[in-house]
Amino acid sequence: MSIKKESFFFYYLKKTGGLHDPRFVIEMIKLLKEWLPDYTVDNPDYSDEYYIGQGDYKQFLMDNLK
């Protein structure tokens, strides 16, 4: 499995100067992916574009965490 250089994994290690064990960072990323909600709360004030954008942004986060 290849890890993208633009991923949060590399960003975190670079910003912290590599002070943390990469295994810890990988576990943290797994927990973040579990934590991100799979649903959106319906609000009549929000348009369909809002929900589409929210889904697209969640997918962006999932793809770029690691």
C-alpha positions in Angstrom: 0.0 0.0 0.0 1.4 3.4 -1.0 0.9 6.5 1.1 0.3 9.8 -0.6 2.8 12.5 0.2 -0.1 14.9 0.6 -1.8 12.8 3.2 -2.4 13.8 6.8 -0.1 11.0 7.9 2.9 12.8 6.3 1.7 16.2 7.3 1.4 15.2 11.0 4.8 13.6 11.0 6.4 16.6 9.4 4.8 19.1 11.6 5.7 17.2 14.8 9.2 16.6 13.6 8.8 12.9 13.6 8.5 12.8 17.4 5.6 10.3 17.4 5.7 6.6 16.5 4.2 6.2 13.0 2.2 3.2 14.4 0.5 5.7 16.8 -0.3 8.0 13.9 -1.8 5.2 11.9 -4.0 4.1 14.8 -5.1 7.7 15.3 -6.1 7.9 11.7 -8.1 4.7 11.9 -10.0 6.2 14.9 -10.6 9.4 13.1 -12.2 7.5 10.2 -14.5 5.7 12.6 -15.3 8.9 14.3 -16.4 10.9 11.2 -20.2 10.6 10.9 -21.8 8.6 8.1 -24.9 10.6 8.1 -26.1 14.2 7.9 -28.7 15.9 10.1 -31.6 17.0 8.0 -32.2 20.7 8.1 -34.8 22.3 5.9 -32.7 25.5 5.7 -29.9 23.7 3.9 -30.0 23.0 0.1 -29.2 19.7 -1.6 -25.9 21.2 -2.7 -25.0 21.6 1.0 -25.4 17.9 1.6 -23.6 17.0 -1.6 -20.7 19.3 -0.6 -20.7 17.8 2.9 -20.4 14.3 1.4 -17.7 15.3 -1.0 -15.7 16.9 1.8 -16.0 13.9 4.0 -14.7 11.7 1.1 -11.8 14.2 0.6 -10.9 13.8 4.3 -11.2 10.0 4.2 -9.0 9.8 1.0 -6.3 12.1 2.4 -6.0 11.0 6.0 -3.7 8.2 4.9 
